[in-house]
Amino acid sequence: MPTPHIYLAPMEGVTTFLYRRAHAAVYGPLDKYFTPFLEPREKRSMKTKERNEVLPEHNESLNVVPQILTNHAAGFLELAETLWEMGYREINLNLGCPSKTVVTRGKGSGFLAAPEELDRFFDAVYKGLPGEMKLSVKTRIGVEADEEFERLLAIYNQYPISELIIHPRLQQDYYKNHPRKAAYRYALEESKAPLCYNGDLFTEGQIREFEAEFPKEDRLMLGRGIILNPGLPSVLRGEADCRDEKAQKRKFLEFHRRVVDGYRALDIGDRNVLFKVKELWFYQIHLFEHAEKYGKKIKKAQNLETYMECVRELTDCCRIALPGSPAK
């Protein structure tokens, strides 16, 4: 089975530039990395956190695509110009975020509720994009009903979208229910843009099932699957040590150390470092078998020294679930 092109999905507060760099250094670079979304602001300024995500020196040697969240073409184009000047040649529009705080502002998947406005947005954007900048789109299939997708795809087909990344759920699904594979199949038949699939691919087994169902599809955006098991891309690439438990534990600890050291280098204080790295364990704990009590110790750790001891104890005492499958 050919290795699919693997993209890292944007996850706010999780897939930061520090996470991306650490993952690439230990597990090898992925085909694309999408940043957590940036929001256009007055005077083309970015928050420090946002600027850190797209500074070229923070993304050296990685194929990074900045993602933008907005429903205003003028702001989108101003930010696109800034990113062009920074050296980026592809940007991504977020039409997938289902969060209420985003949707109530008519952004993310909330923008899908206004197809005529969305059409006008694309028209204005494509008249003003700088240079040869590519625009890809990450989208859900609608807000309330599957039938909305036909109209949305017709809009997308009017424009030279470089890549359409589809998470085949409705906004109201959030992350519940099953992805609507029928909608993705419809897109395969009707989309003019190249497609990439995103949604509920957490293990090697699930990915192989998807490949069997859609044998011609070779682009996958993975988010929670990689956060749960950073070594999942190694399994998909068939790397020699991907099923060697000792090797995978060594890699995990090296990856984890790089993430911790990266946050410490930001000089944000140990308390904030702990908050950032503990957030990853909501997913990572499922990589290890019978790890519940160690996960509780990690959660309760009040300082970095204790936290690192708890992580080491977990990796010493718990088997890692291989290949690419979370512990039951």
ROTI-561256 format. One line per field, with one value per residue: residue number from 1; residue in one letter; chain; x, y, z of N, C-alpha, C in turn. Coordinates in steps of 0.2 Angstrom, whole numbers, always signed. Example, Ala and Ser with C-alpha at 12.3 -4.5 7.8 and 13.67 -1.06 7.14 Angstrom:
BEGIN
num (1	2)
residuo (A	S)
cadena (A	A)
n_px (+66	+64)
n_py (-28	-11)
n_pz (+39	+35)
ca_px (+62	+68)
ca_py (-22	-5)
ca_pz (+39	+36)
c_px (+66	+64)
c_py (-16	+0)
c_pz (+39	+39)
***
This chain:
BEGIN
num (1	2	3	4	5	6	7	8	9	10	11	12	13	14	15	16	17	18	19	20	21	22	23	24	25	26	27	28	29	30	31	32	33	34	35	36	37	38	39	40	41	42	43	44	45	46	47	48	49	50	51	52	53	54	55	56	57	58	59	60	61	62	63	64	65	66	67	68	69	70	71	72	73	74	75	76	77	78	79	80	81	82	83	84	85	86	87	88	89	90	91	92	93	94	95	96	97	98	99	100	101	102	103	104	105	106	107	108	109	110	111	112	113	114	115	116	117	118	119	120	121	122	123	124	125	126	127	128	129	130	131	132	133	134	135	136	137	138	139	140	141	142	143	144	145	146	147	148	149	150	151	152	153	154	155	156	157	158	159	160	161	162	163	164	165	166	167	168	169	170	171	172	173	174	175	176	177	178	179	180	181	182	183	184	185	186	187	188	189	190	191	192	193	194	195	196	197	198	199	200	201	202	203	204	205	206	207	208	209	210	211	212	213	214	215	216	217	218	219	220	221	222	223	224	225	226	227	228	229	230	231	232	233	234	235	236	237	238	239	240	241	242	243	244	245	246	247	248	249	250	251	252	253	254	255	256	257	258	259	260	261	262	263	264	265	266	267	268	269	270	271	272	273	274	275	276	277	278	279	280	281	282	283	284	285	286	287	288	289	290	291	292	293	294	295	296	297	298	299	300	301	302	303	304	305	306	307	308	309	310	311	312	313	314	315	316	317	318	319	320	321	322	323	324	325	326	327	328)
residuo (M	P	T	P	H	I	Y	L	A	P	M	E	G	V	T	T	F	L	Y	R	R	A	H	A	A	V	Y	G	P	L	D	K	Y	F	T	P	F	L	E	P	R	E	K	R	S	M	K	T	K	E	R	N	E	V	L	P	E	H	N	E	S	L	N	V	V	P	Q	I	L	T	N	H	A	A	G	F	L	E	L	A	E	T	L	W	E	M	G	Y	R	E	I	N	L	N	L	G	C	P	S	K	T	V	V	T	R	G	K	G	S	G	F	L	A	A	P	E	E	L	D	R	F	F	D	A	V	Y	K	G	L	P	G	E	M	K	L	S	V	K	T	R	I	G	V	E	A	D	E	E	F	E	R	L	L	A	I	Y	N	Q	Y	P	I	S	E	L	I	I	H	P	R	L	Q	Q	D	Y	Y	K	N	H	P	R	K	A	A	Y	R	Y	A	L	E	E	S	K	A	P	L	C	Y	N	G	D	L	F	T	E	G	Q	I	R	E	F	E	A	E	F	P	K	E	D	R	L	M	L	G	R	G	I	I	L	N	P	G	L	P	S	V	L	R	G	E	A	D	C	R	D	E	K	A	Q	K	R	K	F	L	E	F	H	R	R	V	V	D	G	Y	R	A	L	D	I	G	D	R	N	V	L	F	K	V	K	E	L	W	F	Y	Q	I	H	L	F	E	H	A	E	K	Y	G	K	K	I	K	K	A	Q	N	L	E	T	Y	M	E	C	V	R	E	L	T	D	C	C	R	I	A	L	P	G	S	P	A	K)
cadena (A	A	A	A	A	A	A	A	A	A	A	A	A	A	A	A	A	A	A	A	A	A	A	A	A	A	A	A	A	A	A	A	A	A	A	A	A	A	A	A	A	A	A	A	A	A	A	A	A	A	A	A	A	A	A	A	A	A	A	A	A	A	A	A	A	A	A	A	A	A	A	A	A	A	A	A	A	A	A	A	A	A	A	A	A	A	A	A	A	A	A	A	A	A	A	A	A	A	A	A	A	A	A	A	A	A	A	A	A	A	A	A	A	A	A	A	A	A	A	A	A	A	A	A	A	A	A	A	A	A	A	A	A	A	A	A	A	A	A	A	A	A	A	A	A	A	A	A	A	A	A	A	A	A	A	A	A	A	A	A	A	A	A	A	A	A	A	A	A	A	A	A	A	A	A	A	A	A	A	A	A	A	A	A	A	A	A	A	A	A	A	A	A	A	A	A	A	A	A	A	A	A	A	A	A	A	A	A	A	A	A	A	A	A	A	A	A	A	A	A	A	A	A	A	A	A	A	A	A	A	A	A	A	A	A	A	A	A	A	A	A	A	A	A	A	A	A	A	A	A	A	A	A	A	A	A	A	A	A	A	A	A	A	A	A	A	A	A	A	A	A	A	A	A	A	A	A	A	A	A	A	A	A	A	A	A	A	A	A	A	A	A	A	A	A	A	A	A	A	A	A	A	A	A	A	A	A	A	A	A	A	A	A	A	A	A	A	A	A	A	A	A	A	A	A	A	A	A)
n_px (+4	+4	+12	+2	+0	+3	-4	-3	-16	-23	-23	-29	-19	-12	-5	+7	+21	+31	+28	+27	+40	+47	+41	+44	+58	+60	+52	+52	+49	+32	+21	+14	+11	-2	-6	-12	-27	-26	-31	-37	-32	-33	-23	-14	-8	-2	-5	+7	+8	+2	+11	+23	+19	+21	+33	+47	+59	+55	+49	+58	+63	+51	+36	+25	+8	-1	-16	-31	-44	-59	-72	-71	-66	-57	-49	-44	-36	-27	-19	-15	-6	+4	+8	+13	+24	+32	+36	+27	+18	+6	-10	-23	-40	-51	-65	-71	-70	-80	-83	-94	-91	-84	-93	-104	-100	-101	-90	-78	-85	-97	-98	-103	-116	-121	-121	-122	-115	-102	-99	-97	-86	-76	-75	-70	-58	-51	-48	-39	-28	-11	+3	+7	+0	-7	-23	-30	-44	-51	-65	-81	-97	-108	-120	-133	-139	-136	-139	-135	-122	-121	-124	-113	-102	-104	-101	-87	-82	-82	-71	-52	-48	-34	-33	-45	-50	-59	-69	-80	-92	-107	-108	-116	-114	-102	-90	-96	-106	-104	-92	-98	-97	-103	-105	-92	-89	-97	-91	-79	-83	-88	-80	-69	-57	-42	-43	-43	-44	-51	-54	-58	-48	-39	-30	-19	-27	-39	-36	-31	-43	-50	-42	-44	-58	-58	-48	-41	-38	-25	-22	-21	-27	-22	-26	-30	-26	-12	-8	-12	-5	+11	+20	+12	+13	+25	+22	+13	+22	+29	+41	+57	+58	+46	+37	+44	+45	+53	+61	+51	+47	+59	+59	+47	+50	+61	+55	+45	+53	+59	+48	+44	+56	+56	+45	+50	+60	+54	+52	+40	+37	+37	+24	+15	+21	+19	+5	+4	+10	+3	-9	-7	-8	-21	-24	-12	-11	-18	-10	-3	-3	-14	-13	-19	-18	-6	-7	-16	-7	+2	-7	-9	+3	+13	+25	+38	+49	+43	+33	+41	+46	+35	+31	+42	+41	+28	+32	+41	+34	+23	+17	+19	+6	+5	+3	+2	-11	-23	-23	-35)
n_py (-6	+11	+25	+37	+55	+64	+76	+87	+92	+107	+112	+121	+128	+116	+110	+118	+129	+124	+111	+106	+107	+98	+86	+84	+83	+71	+61	+63	+73	+79	+79	+91	+105	+112	+128	+132	+143	+159	+176	+190	+207	+224	+236	+226	+219	+205	+195	+191	+177	+172	+177	+170	+158	+158	+164	+163	+158	+149	+139	+132	+123	+115	+111	+122	+128	+143	+145	+154	+162	+170	+180	+191	+198	+209	+210	+197	+197	+207	+201	+190	+196	+200	+188	+183	+191	+186	+175	+164	+154	+147	+148	+144	+143	+143	+134	+126	+125	+121	+127	+136	+149	+153	+151	+158	+171	+170	+164	+151	+135	+141	+151	+144	+144	+155	+155	+164	+175	+169	+165	+178	+182	+173	+178	+191	+188	+181	+190	+198	+191	+190	+189	+173	+166	+152	+146	+135	+126	+121	+112	+109	+100	+107	+115	+112	+102	+88	+90	+103	+103	+101	+113	+121	+115	+117	+131	+131	+125	+135	+142	+143	+134	+127	+115	+105	+102	+90	+88	+78	+81	+89	+106	+106	+93	+94	+85	+73	+59	+49	+52	+58	+48	+47	+60	+63	+54	+59	+72	+67	+63	+75	+87	+100	+103	+96	+83	+81	+71	+72	+67	+57	+47	+38	+27	+15	+4	+10	+19	+10	+4	+15	+17	+6	+8	+19	+19	+26	+38	+48	+58	+63	+71	+72	+74	+72	+59	+59	+66	+58	+47	+50	+43	+37	+41	+35	+22	+21	+24	+13	+12	+5	+3	+5	-4	-8	-9	-3	+5	+14	+20	+26	+36	+43	+48	+57	+65	+71	+77	+87	+95	+100	+106	+116	+124	+128	+137	+148	+155	+157	+153	+140	+135	+138	+131	+118	+118	+118	+106	+97	+97	+89	+76	+73	+66	+58	+49	+38	+31	+22	+6	+2	+14	+22	+26	+32	+42	+50	+54	+62	+72	+78	+83	+96	+103	+105	+96	+85	+82	+77	+66	+58	+56	+48	+37	+32	+28	+19	+9	+5	-3	+1	+4	-5	-9	+8	+9	+14	+10	-1)
n_pz (+0	-5	+3	+11	+8	+22	+33	+46	+57	+61	+78	+91	+103	+104	+93	+91	+85	+92	+95	+82	+78	+87	+84	+71	+71	+79	+74	+60	+46	+41	+27	+26	+37	+46	+53	+69	+69	+63	+66	+57	+60	+65	+57	+52	+62	+72	+86	+98	+100	+89	+79	+83	+78	+64	+61	+50	+55	+65	+59	+50	+37	+37	+29	+30	+32	+34	+43	+41	+50	+47	+41	+33	+18	+16	+27	+27	+15	+18	+29	+21	+13	+22	+26	+13	+11	+21	+16	+13	+3	+2	+9	+21	+22	+36	+37	+45	+59	+73	+85	+97	+100	+90	+79	+82	+78	+65	+58	+54	+53	+55	+45	+34	+34	+27	+12	+1	+5	+7	-6	-11	-4	-8	-21	-20	-13	-22	-32	-26	-21	-16	-28	-34	-24	-16	-12	+0	+7	+22	+27	+34	+30	+30	+41	+47	+40	+29	+16	+13	+8	-6	-12	-6	-11	-25	-25	-21	-32	-41	-40	-41	-30	-22	-14	-6	+9	+18	+31	+35	+43	+50	+56	+68	+73	+80	+87	+87	+83	+67	+54	+38	+26	+14	+9	+7	-3	-13	-15	-21	-33	-39	-36	-41	-36	-29	-17	+1	+15	+31	+48	+61	+60	+69	+72	+65	+60	+57	+47	+37	+34	+29	+17	+10	+7	+0	-11	-20	-14	-7	+2	+18	+32	+48	+65	+80	+80	+78	+89	+100	+97	+93	+85	+75	+61	+57	+58	+47	+37	+37	+44	+50	+64	+69	+75	+86	+103	+113	+105	+101	+113	+117	+107	+110	+123	+120	+111	+119	+129	+121	+118	+131	+134	+124	+128	+140	+136	+131	+142	+151	+163	+175	+179	+168	+158	+163	+162	+148	+143	+150	+144	+133	+137	+139	+127	+125	+135	+131	+123	+130	+139	+153	+160	+169	+183	+183	+174	+182	+192	+184	+181	+193	+197	+203	+200	+188	+190	+198	+189	+178	+183	+185	+172	+168	+176	+171	+158	+161	+167	+160	+146	+129	+117	+102	+85	+82	+88	+100	+118	+125)
ca_px (+0	+8	+11	-2	+3	+1	-4	-4	-21	-22	-27	-28	-15	-9	+0	+11	+27	+36	+26	+28	+47	+49	+38	+48	+65	+61	+48	+53	+44	+26	+20	+11	+8	-7	-5	-18	-29	-24	-37	-35	-33	-32	-16	-11	-4	-3	-3	+14	+7	+1	+17	+27	+17	+22	+39	+50	+64	+51	+47	+63	+63	+45	+31	+20	+3	-4	-23	-34	-51	-62	-77	-71	-61	-52	-44	-41	-31	-21	-15	-12	-1	+9	+11	+17	+30	+36	+38	+22	+15	+0	-13	-29	-46	-54	-72	-72	-71	-87	-84	-99	-88	-82	-99	-109	-98	-101	-84	-77	-91	-103	-99	-106	-124	-122	-118	-121	-109	-96	-97	-94	-80	-71	-74	-66	-52	-47	-47	-34	-23	-4	+7	+4	-2	-12	-28	-34	-49	-53	-72	-86	-101	-114	-122	-138	-141	-132	-141	-131	-115	-121	-123	-107	-97	-105	-97	-80	-80	-82	-64	-47	-45	-28	-35	-51	-49	-66	-71	-87	-97	-110	-106	-120	-111	-96	-86	-100	-109	-99	-91	-103	-93	-107	-103	-85	-89	-100	-85	-74	-86	-90	-75	-64	-51	-40	-46	-39	-49	-50	-60	-59	-43	-35	-26	-17	-32	-44	-33	-31	-50	-51	-38	-48	-64	-56	-41	-37	-36	-19	-20	-25	-25	-23	-25	-30	-23	-5	-7	-13	+1	+15	+23	+8	+15	+30	+19	+10	+27	+32	+48	+59	+58	+39	+34	+49	+42	+59	+63	+46	+47	+64	+57	+42	+53	+65	+50	+42	+58	+60	+42	+45	+62	+54	+41	+54	+64	+49	+52	+34	+36	+35	+17	+12	+24	+15	-2	+4	+12	-2	-14	-6	-9	-28	-23	-6	-12	-21	-5	+0	-8	-16	-9	-24	-16	+0	-10	-18	-1	+4	-12	-8	+10	+13	+31	+41	+53	+38	+30	+45	+47	+29	+31	+47	+38	+23	+35	+45	+29	+17	+18	+16	+1	+8	+6	-3	-17	-23	-24	-42)
ca_py (+0	+17	+29	+43	+61	+65	+83	+88	+96	+113	+111	+127	+127	+110	+109	+124	+128	+120	+104	+104	+106	+93	+80	+83	+81	+65	+56	+65	+79	+77	+83	+98	+107	+118	+131	+135	+148	+167	+180	+197	+212	+231	+238	+220	+216	+199	+194	+188	+170	+171	+178	+165	+152	+159	+166	+158	+154	+144	+134	+131	+116	+112	+114	+125	+132	+146	+145	+160	+162	+176	+181	+198	+198	+214	+208	+191	+199	+210	+195	+186	+200	+200	+181	+182	+195	+182	+169	+159	+153	+144	+149	+140	+146	+139	+134	+119	+125	+120	+130	+141	+156	+155	+150	+164	+177	+169	+162	+144	+132	+146	+155	+140	+146	+160	+153	+169	+179	+165	+166	+185	+182	+170	+182	+196	+186	+178	+196	+202	+187	+192	+185	+166	+162	+147	+146	+129	+127	+116	+114	+104	+99	+111	+117	+108	+96	+85	+93	+109	+102	+102	+121	+123	+112	+121	+137	+130	+123	+141	+145	+138	+131	+122	+109	+105	+97	+90	+85	+76	+82	+96	+110	+104	+87	+95	+79	+67	+55	+47	+56	+56	+46	+48	+67	+63	+51	+64	+76	+64	+63	+82	+92	+101	+104	+90	+83	+78	+68	+73	+65	+51	+42	+38	+21	+12	+0	+14	+22	+5	+3	+21	+16	+1	+10	+25	+17	+31	+44	+48	+64	+63	+76	+69	+78	+69	+53	+60	+69	+52	+42	+53	+38	+35	+42	+30	+16	+22	+24	+7	+12	-2	+2	+7	-9	-10	-5	+0	+11	+19	+23	+31	+42	+47	+52	+62	+70	+74	+82	+93	+99	+103	+111	+122	+129	+132	+142	+154	+159	+158	+151	+133	+134	+139	+125	+112	+118	+117	+99	+92	+97	+84	+70	+71	+61	+54	+44	+32	+27	+17	+1	+2	+19	+27	+29	+36	+48	+54	+57	+67	+78	+81	+86	+103	+107	+101	+90	+80	+80	+73	+59	+54	+53	+43	+31	+29	+25	+13	+4	+4	-5	+6	+0	-5	-4	+13	+8	+15	+5	-2)
ca_pz (+0	-5	+9	+10	+10	+29	+35	+53	+57	+66	+84	+95	+109	+104	+87	+91	+82	+96	+94	+76	+77	+90	+81	+65	+73	+81	+69	+53	+44	+38	+21	+27	+44	+46	+60	+73	+65	+64	+64	+54	+65	+62	+56	+50	+67	+74	+92	+99	+100	+82	+75	+84	+74	+57	+60	+46	+59	+69	+54	+46	+34	+37	+24	+35	+29	+39	+42	+43	+52	+46	+36	+30	+13	+16	+32	+25	+10	+22	+32	+16	+10	+27	+25	+7	+13	+26	+12	+13	-4	+2	+15	+21	+25	+41	+37	+49	+67	+75	+92	+97	+101	+83	+74	+83	+74	+57	+56	+54	+50	+55	+38	+29	+35	+23	+6	-4	+7	+6	-13	-12	+0	-12	-27	-18	-11	-28	-36	-23	-18	-19	-32	-36	-18	-17	-6	+1	+11	+26	+27	+35	+24	+32	+47	+50	+36	+24	+9	+12	+5	-13	-13	-4	-16	-31	-24	-21	-39	-46	-39	-41	-24	-23	-11	-2	+15	+20	+37	+33	+48	+51	+62	+74	+76	+84	+85	+89	+77	+63	+48	+33	+21	+8	+7	+4	-10	-18	-17	-25	-40	-41	-34	-46	-33	-26	-10	+7	+20	+38	+52	+65	+58	+75	+72	+59	+57	+54	+41	+32	+32	+24	+11	+7	+5	-5	-13	-24	-10	-4	+6	+24	+38	+55	+71	+87	+79	+79	+96	+104	+95	+89	+80	+70	+54	+56	+56	+40	+32	+37	+46	+52	+71	+71	+79	+91	+108	+116	+101	+101	+120	+117	+103	+113	+128	+116	+108	+125	+131	+116	+119	+137	+134	+120	+131	+145	+133	+130	+148	+153	+170	+175	+180	+162	+155	+165	+159	+141	+142	+153	+139	+128	+140	+137	+121	+125	+140	+128	+120	+135	+142	+160	+163	+172	+189	+181	+171	+188	+195	+180	+181	+200	+198	+204	+198	+183	+192	+199	+183	+173	+187	+184	+165	+167	+179	+167	+153	+164	+170	+156	+139	+124	+113	+95	+81	+80	+91	+107	+123	+127)
c_px (+4	+7	+7	+2	-1	+2	-6	-10	-20	-26	-25	-24	-11	-3	+4	+17	+32	+34	+28	+36	+50	+47	+43	+55	+65	+58	+49	+47	+38	+26	+18	+10	+4	-7	-12	-20	-27	-30	-34	-36	-31	-25	-11	-6	-6	-2	+3	+13	+6	+7	+22	+26	+20	+29	+43	+56	+61	+49	+51	+63	+57	+40	+25	+15	-1	-12	-26	-42	-54	-68	-77	-65	-56	-47	-40	-35	-25	-17	-12	-6	+5	+12	+15	+24	+35	+38	+33	+19	+9	-3	-20	-34	-50	-62	-75	-73	-78	-89	-90	-96	-86	-88	-103	-107	-98	-95	-83	-83	-97	-104	-102	-114	-126	-119	-117	-115	-102	-94	-94	-87	-75	-70	-69	-59	-48	-45	-41	-28	-16	-1	+3	+2	-8	-17	-31	-39	-50	-61	-76	-92	-108	-115	-127	-140	-136	-133	-137	-125	-116	-120	-116	-101	-98	-101	-90	-78	-80	-75	-58	-44	-40	-29	-41	-51	-56	-66	-78	-92	-101	-107	-109	-117	-105	-91	-89	-103	-103	-98	-96	-99	-97	-106	-96	-85	-92	-95	-80	-77	-87	-85	-70	-57	-49	-42	-41	-45	-47	-56	-60	-54	-38	-29	-24	-23	-38	-42	-33	-38	-52	-48	-42	-55	-63	-49	-37	-35	-29	-17	-24	-22	-27	-21	-24	-26	-15	-4	-8	-7	+6	+19	+18	+10	+21	+27	+16	+16	+31	+40	+50	+58	+51	+35	+39	+47	+48	+61	+58	+46	+53	+63	+52	+45	+57	+60	+47	+47	+59	+54	+43	+51	+60	+50	+45	+58	+60	+49	+45	+32	+34	+28	+13	+15	+20	+8	-1	+5	+7	-8	-14	-8	-17	-28	-18	-7	-14	-16	-2	-5	-8	-12	-13	-21	-10	-2	-13	-12	+2	+0	-11	-1	+10	+19	+34	+45	+48	+35	+34	+46	+41	+29	+36	+44	+32	+27	+39	+40	+24	+20	+15	+12	+4	+3	+0	-10	-18	-25	-32	-43)
c_py (+6	+21	+35	+49	+63	+73	+83	+93	+102	+112	+117	+125	+120	+109	+115	+123	+124	+112	+101	+102	+100	+86	+79	+81	+74	+59	+58	+69	+75	+81	+90	+99	+113	+121	+132	+141	+155	+171	+187	+202	+219	+232	+232	+217	+209	+199	+190	+180	+168	+172	+173	+159	+152	+162	+161	+154	+149	+138	+131	+124	+112	+115	+116	+129	+136	+146	+151	+159	+169	+175	+188	+197	+203	+212	+201	+193	+203	+206	+191	+189	+200	+193	+180	+186	+191	+176	+164	+159	+149	+146	+145	+144	+141	+140	+128	+120	+125	+124	+135	+148	+158	+156	+156	+170	+176	+167	+154	+141	+136	+150	+150	+141	+151	+159	+159	+174	+175	+166	+173	+185	+179	+175	+188	+194	+184	+184	+199	+198	+189	+187	+178	+162	+158	+147	+139	+131	+121	+117	+108	+104	+103	+112	+113	+102	+94	+88	+99	+109	+103	+109	+123	+121	+116	+128	+136	+128	+129	+144	+140	+137	+126	+116	+110	+100	+96	+85	+84	+76	+88	+100	+108	+97	+88	+89	+72	+64	+53	+51	+53	+54	+47	+55	+67	+60	+56	+69	+73	+64	+70	+87	+93	+102	+97	+90	+80	+76	+70	+71	+58	+45	+42	+33	+19	+8	+4	+17	+17	+4	+9	+20	+11	+3	+16	+24	+22	+38	+43	+54	+63	+68	+73	+74	+74	+62	+53	+62	+63	+48	+46	+49	+35	+36	+37	+24	+16	+22	+18	+7	+6	-2	+4	+2	-12	-5	-1	+6	+17	+23	+28	+37	+46	+51	+58	+67	+74	+79	+88	+98	+103	+108	+117	+127	+132	+137	+148	+158	+161	+156	+143	+131	+134	+133	+119	+112	+116	+109	+95	+92	+91	+77	+68	+66	+56	+48	+37	+28	+21	+13	+2	+8	+24	+30	+33	+43	+53	+58	+63	+73	+81	+84	+93	+107	+102	+95	+84	+77	+75	+66	+55	+52	+48	+36	+28	+25	+19	+7	+1	+2	+0	+2	+1	-10	+2	+13	+10	+10	+5	+0)
c_pz (+0	+1	+7	+11	+17	+31	+43	+54	+62	+72	+89	+101	+109	+99	+86	+87	+86	+96	+87	+75	+81	+87	+75	+66	+75	+76	+62	+51	+40	+31	+21	+35	+43	+53	+63	+69	+68	+62	+62	+60	+62	+62	+54	+55	+69	+82	+93	+98	+92	+78	+76	+80	+67	+56	+56	+50	+64	+65	+49	+43	+34	+32	+28	+31	+34	+38	+45	+45	+51	+41	+32	+25	+14	+21	+30	+20	+13	+25	+27	+13	+15	+26	+19	+8	+17	+22	+11	+6	-4	+9	+15	+25	+30	+40	+40	+56	+69	+82	+91	+97	+94	+78	+75	+80	+67	+54	+56	+50	+50	+48	+33	+29	+30	+16	+1	-2	+6	-1	-14	-9	-5	-19	-26	-16	-17	-33	-33	-20	-21	-23	-35	-29	-19	-11	-6	+6	+15	+28	+30	+29	+25	+39	+51	+46	+30	+17	+7	+8	-3	-15	-12	-9	-23	-31	-24	-28	-44	-45	-39	-35	-25	-20	-6	+3	+18	+26	+37	+39	+47	+57	+69	+77	+81	+82	+87	+82	+72	+57	+42	+27	+14	+5	+4	-3	-15	-20	-22	-32	-43	-40	-40	-43	-30	-19	-5	+12	+27	+42	+55	+62	+64	+75	+65	+56	+54	+48	+35	+30	+27	+18	+7	+4	+0	-7	-17	-20	-7	+0	+12	+29	+44	+60	+78	+86	+81	+87	+101	+103	+91	+84	+75	+62	+52	+55	+49	+35	+32	+39	+50	+60	+73	+75	+85	+97	+112	+112	+101	+108	+120	+113	+107	+119	+125	+114	+114	+128	+127	+117	+125	+137	+129	+124	+137	+142	+131	+137	+151	+160	+170	+176	+173	+157	+157	+162	+151	+140	+145	+148	+134	+131	+140	+132	+123	+130	+137	+124	+124	+138	+150	+163	+167	+178	+188	+178	+177	+191	+191	+180	+188	+201	+198	+202	+192	+185	+194	+193	+178	+177	+185	+177	+164	+171	+175	+161	+155	+165	+165	+149	+134	+119	+105	+92	+80	+83	+98	+112	+124	+134)
***
